[in-house]
Amino acid sequence: KFNSTVELTHCDEKLCRDILHMRKVHNADILFRGNYTVDEFIDVVEGNRKYMRCLYCINKVDTITVGEMDRVARLPDTVVISAHWKLNLDFLLDKMWEYLDVVRL
Protein backbone atom coordinates (compact mmCIF):
# COMPACT_ATOMS: atom_id res chain seq x y z
CA LYS A 1 0.00 0.00 0.00
CA PHE A 2 1.40 3.44 -0.99
CA ASN A 3 0.13 6.79 0.32
CA SER A 4 1.40 10.33 0.54
CA THR A 5 0.22 13.41 2.40
CA VAL A 6 2.20 15.74 0.11
CA GLU A 7 2.90 15.92 -3.61
CA LEU A 8 5.99 13.85 -4.39
CA THR A 9 8.47 15.24 -6.89
CA HIS A 10 11.54 13.06 -6.21
CA CYS A 11 10.10 9.55 -6.32
CA ASP A 12 6.91 7.70 -7.18
CA GLU A 13 5.17 4.46 -6.23
CA LYS A 14 6.92 2.29 -8.83
CA LEU A 15 10.36 3.52 -7.82
CA CYS A 16 9.66 2.87 -4.13
CA ARG A 17 8.36 -0.61 -4.89
CA ASP A 18 11.47 -1.38 -6.97
CA ILE A 19 13.72 -0.20 -4.13
CA LEU A 20 11.85 -2.37 -1.63
CA HIS A 21 11.96 -5.41 -3.94
CA MET A 22 15.74 -5.04 -4.31
CA ARG A 23 15.96 -5.22 -0.51
CA LYS A 24 13.65 -8.27 -0.41
CA VAL A 25 10.72 -6.40 1.12
CA HIS A 26 7.61 -7.57 -0.70
CA ASN A 27 4.82 -6.52 1.66
CA ALA A 28 4.90 -3.03 3.17
CA ASP A 29 2.74 0.01 3.84
CA ILE A 30 4.48 3.18 2.65
CA LEU A 31 3.37 6.60 3.88
CA PHE A 32 5.25 9.73 2.78
CA ARG A 33 4.68 12.74 5.04
CA GLY A 34 7.25 14.86 3.24
CA ASN A 35 8.75 15.27 -0.21
CA TYR A 36 11.76 13.04 0.41
CA THR A 37 14.45 12.08 -2.05
CA VAL A 38 15.24 8.54 -3.19
CA ASP A 39 18.39 8.54 -1.04
CA GLU A 40 16.41 9.51 2.06
CA PHE A 41 13.89 6.74 1.36
CA ILE A 42 16.69 4.18 1.01
CA ASP A 43 18.24 5.38 4.26
CA VAL A 44 14.94 4.88 6.08
CA VAL A 45 14.52 1.40 4.62
CA GLU A 46 18.06 0.38 5.60
CA GLY A 47 17.74 2.10 8.99
CA ASN A 48 21.45 2.71 9.43
CA ARG A 49 21.82 6.41 8.61
CA LYS A 50 21.50 9.51 10.74
CA TYR A 51 21.48 12.99 9.26
CA MET A 52 23.35 15.74 11.04
CA ARG A 53 23.38 19.46 10.42
CA CYS A 54 26.24 20.68 8.28
CA LEU A 55 28.32 23.82 8.72
CA TYR A 56 30.43 24.95 5.77
CA CYS A 57 33.64 26.74 6.72
CA ILE A 58 35.15 28.78 3.89
CA ASN A 59 38.81 29.62 4.49
CA LYS A 60 41.15 32.05 2.70
CA VAL A 61 38.55 34.81 2.41
CA ASP A 62 41.40 37.29 2.67
CA THR A 63 42.22 36.44 -0.98
CA ILE A 64 38.81 37.40 -2.44
CA THR A 65 37.00 40.71 -2.79
CA VAL A 66 34.67 42.05 -0.11
CA GLY A 67 31.68 41.60 -2.41
CA GLU A 68 32.49 37.94 -3.05
CA MET A 69 33.04 37.37 0.67
CA ASP A 70 29.69 39.00 1.49
CA ARG A 71 27.91 36.83 -1.09
CA VAL A 72 29.49 33.62 0.26
CA ALA A 73 28.86 34.61 3.90
CA ARG A 74 25.14 34.95 3.19
CA LEU A 75 24.81 31.34 2.03
CA PRO A 76 22.92 29.15 4.51
CA ASP A 77 24.98 27.21 7.06
CA THR A 78 28.20 28.97 6.01
CA VAL A 79 30.94 30.71 7.97
CA VAL A 80 33.78 32.56 6.27
CA ILE A 81 37.17 32.74 7.97
CA SER A 82 40.79 33.59 7.37
CA ALA A 83 43.07 31.33 9.39
CA HIS A 84 46.10 33.32 8.23
CA TRP A 85 44.75 36.63 9.55
CA LYS A 86 42.74 34.97 12.37
CA LEU A 87 39.52 36.55 11.11
CA ASN A 88 36.13 35.27 12.31
CA LEU A 89 37.55 32.31 14.24
CA ASP A 90 35.55 33.15 17.38
CA PHE A 91 32.34 33.26 15.32
CA LEU A 92 33.22 29.87 13.81
CA LEU A 93 33.72 28.41 17.28
CA ASP A 94 30.38 29.81 18.47
CA LYS A 95 28.61 28.39 15.40
CA MET A 96 30.21 24.97 15.94
CA TRP A 97 28.90 24.91 19.52
CA GLU A 98 25.47 25.95 18.26
CA TYR A 99 25.32 23.36 15.45
CA LEU A 100 26.54 20.55 17.69
CA ASP A 101 23.93 21.61 20.24
CA VAL A 102 26.47 21.31 23.05
CA VAL A 103 26.24 23.15 26.36
CA ARG A 104 29.30 24.26 28.32
CA LEU A 105 29.32 23.47 32.01
C-alpha positions as CSV (number, residue, x, y, z in Angstrom):
1,K,0.0,0.0,0.0
2,F,1.4,3.4,-1.0
3,N,0.1,6.8,0.3
4,S,1.4,10.3,0.5
5,T,0.2,13.4,2.4
6,V,2.2,15.7,0.1
7,E,2.9,15.9,-3.6
8,L,6.0,13.9,-4.4
9,T,8.5,15.2,-6.9
10,H,11.5,13.1,-6.2
11,C,10.1,9.5,-6.3
12,D,6.9,7.7,-7.2
13,E,5.2,4.5,-6.2
14,K,6.9,2.3,-8.8
15,L,10.4,3.5,-7.8
16,C,9.7,2.9,-4.1
17,R,8.4,-0.6,-4.9
18,D,11.5,-1.4,-7.0
19,I,13.7,-0.2,-4.1
20,L,11.8,-2.4,-1.6
21,H,12.0,-5.4,-3.9
22,M,15.7,-5.0,-4.3
23,R,16.0,-5.2,-0.5
24,K,13.7,-8.3,-0.4
25,V,10.7,-6.4,1.1
26,H,7.6,-7.6,-0.7
27,N,4.8,-6.5,1.7
28,A,4.9,-3.0,3.2
29,D,2.7,0.0,3.8
30,I,4.5,3.2,2.7
31,L,3.4,6.6,3.9
32,F,5.2,9.7,2.8
33,R,4.7,12.7,5.0
34,G,7.2,14.9,3.2
35,N,8.7,15.3,-0.2
36,Y,11.8,13.0,0.4
37,T,14.5,12.1,-2.1
38,V,15.2,8.5,-3.2
39,D,18.4,8.5,-1.0
40,E,16.4,9.5,2.1
41,F,13.9,6.7,1.4
42,I,16.7,4.2,1.0
43,D,18.2,5.4,4.3
44,V,14.9,4.9,6.1
45,V,14.5,1.4,4.6
46,E,18.1,0.4,5.6
47,G,17.7,2.1,9.0
48,N,21.5,2.7,9.4
49,R,21.8,6.4,8.6
50,K,21.5,9.5,10.7
51,Y,21.5,13.0,9.3
52,M,23.4,15.7,11.0
53,R,23.4,19.5,10.4
54,C,26.2,20.7,8.3
55,L,28.3,23.8,8.7
56,Y,30.4,24.9,5.8
57,C,33.6,26.7,6.7
58,I,35.2,28.8,3.9
59,N,38.8,29.6,4.5
60,K,41.2,32.1,2.7
61,V,38.5,34.8,2.4
62,D,41.4,37.3,2.7
63,T,42.2,36.4,-1.0
64,I,38.8,37.4,-2.4
65,T,37.0,40.7,-2.8
66,V,34.7,42.0,-0.1
67,G,31.7,41.6,-2.4
68,E,32.5,37.9,-3.1
69,M,33.0,37.4,0.7
70,D,29.7,39.0,1.5
71,R,27.9,36.8,-1.1
72,V,29.5,33.6,0.3
73,A,28.9,34.6,3.9
74,R,25.1,35.0,3.2
75,L,24.8,31.3,2.0
76,P,22.9,29.2,4.5
77,D,25.0,27.2,7.1
78,T,28.2,29.0,6.0
79,V,30.9,30.7,8.0
80,V,33.8,32.6,6.3
81,I,37.2,32.7,8.0
82,S,40.8,33.6,7.4
83,A,43.1,31.3,9.4
84,H,46.1,33.3,8.2
85,W,44.8,36.6,9.5
86,K,42.7,35.0,12.4
87,L,39.5,36.5,11.1
88,N,36.1,35.3,12.3
89,L,37.6,32.3,14.2
90,D,35.5,33.2,17.4
91,F,32.3,33.3,15.3
92,L,33.2,29.9,13.8
93,L,33.7,28.4,17.3
94,D,30.4,29.8,18.5
95,K,28.6,28.4,15.4
96,M,30.2,25.0,15.9
97,W,28.9,24.9,19.5
98,E,25.5,26.0,18.3
99,Y,25.3,23.4,15.5
100,L,26.5,20.5,17.7
101,D,23.9,21.6,20.2
102,V,26.5,21.3,23.0
103,V,26.2,23.2,26.4
104,R,29.3,24.3,28.3
105,L,29.3,23.5,32.0
